[in-house]
Structure formats: C-alpha cells, structure tokens
C-alpha cells in the first residue's frame, strides 16, 4: 500500500486493485472494462448483442412508421403486434 501511495489504513489490497480496475475502465481501457464486467457476472459480448437487438428493433419500428413506440413494451408484445400487422397486410 505504501508503494501505491495509499495512506488510508482501512483500505485493503483488494479494494485498491478493484479501485484501479474501475478507474482504468472509466478512462476507456477495453481490457479493464472486460475484467470489470466479468467480475460482476456480465459480459461485453452480451451487452453488444443487446444493443444490436435494440437498434434493429428501433430500425424496424421506424421502417413501419412507429416513431413514438413506448419503451416499456416487452419483446413478446412487440412480436404479437408485428404479427397482427403482417396479417392485416396480407388480408385484402
């Protein structure tokens, strides 16, 4: 702790290491972000896939003319609504 210039005696080495990881991740280091996400049980890959799905849903909604779709709508409700619209388009 002396080498890291930490004078607070209540901080453990684990606290200092986690603090360093968080600080470096906040600065934009992708390796530290991955370590941080892995340590809390999350994954950067999962977050990227979730973001990709949200962007695709938003693009599909804009293509269907639904600009002000509520965000609280579940994926299942969105699926049901899109199926209803598809049926309406097929029936004359």
N, C-alpha and C positions, 0 to 999 in steps of 0.2 A: 504494500500500500504506500510505502514511503517512496518507492520508485515511480509510482503513478502520481505522486504529489497530492495524495488524498489525505487530508488531515482529520476527517470525521472518523472517530474510532468505532462508531456503531455500524458503519458500512462494511459488509463482508466482501470477500473477493468475488463471490458470485454476483453480488449487487453491482460491483464495479464493472465486471465483464458484461453483464446484461445492459448496463447503462451505456457502455461503449458501443455495443452492438446497435442499440436503439439510436444513439447519436449518429453513428456512421450510416445507418439505414435512412435516417431523416435527411442526411446530406445527399442521398441519391445513390449509394453504393448498392448495386443489384445483388451482389453476393450476400451482403448483410441483410437485405430485405428478405431473401430466400431463407436464411438461417432464422431470422425472426419469425417469419410465417410458419416455418417448420416447427419451431419451438412452441408455438401456440396451437399447433394442430391444424393449421391452414396450409394451403398450397397456392403458390403463384399461378400454377397452371390452371387450377380450378377457378381462381379469380379471373384469369384471362378468358376462359371459356364462358363464365357467367357474363362477363362484359360483352363478349361476342354475341351471345344469345340475346341480350338486351338490345344491342344495336340492330340485330337482324329483325327482332320484333318491332322495333321502332320504325325501321325502314319499311317493313310490310304494312304497318299501320298507316304510314304516310302514303304509301302506294294505293291503299284502299280509301284514302281520303279521311282517315280518322286522325286528325291533328291533335285533338284535345282528349285523348283517351285517358281515363283515370289510372293512376299508378297503382292503386290498391287492388286492381283486378288480378285474380290469380291466373296462372297459366292455363288451368283447366277451363275457366270461364272464357278466356280468350279463344281457346280451341273450339269450344262449343259455339261461340259467336261466329267464328270464321267458317265453321261447317254450315251453320244456318245461312250465312251469306252466300256460300257456294251453292247450296240447294236452291236458294231464291234465284240465282243467276241461271241455273240450268232449267228451271221450270218456266214455261212461257206465260 
